[in-house]
Amino acid sequence: MFREQFLRVLGLPKRALRRERRLTIDELLPLAEAIVNYGLAIQAHERWSGNPPPYTIVELPELELRFGKTRQAINDTLLLLSAMGCAEPLDRHGHWKLSPTGPPSNHVDERAA
């Protein structure tokens, strides 16, 4: 009980500074692009192993530290990427499977035709 009251008191300055404000889609898109680029960088680093997997596993705390955003902002961005078909949650502990290349597209390259 004391812990809940203590956390509530600590949350007051955050709310006063609007740190808990949820980001809009326009604000999430650059973060989503940065996360995808981060996944591509990890895959490029793993290419030396010969046959890298088509996906990268990332963790919420790792992305929070890397991009300096709140857990909610990172989670919202990963949900946006999930809706786009580029990410999917692995478990309830903050691990996500990121497919930086995205789902296969259905459009035909006109230069190849």
Beta strands, then each sheet from edge to edge (+ up, - down):
strand 1: 56-59
strand 2: 87-89
strand 3: 95-98
sheet 1: 1+ 3- 2+
end
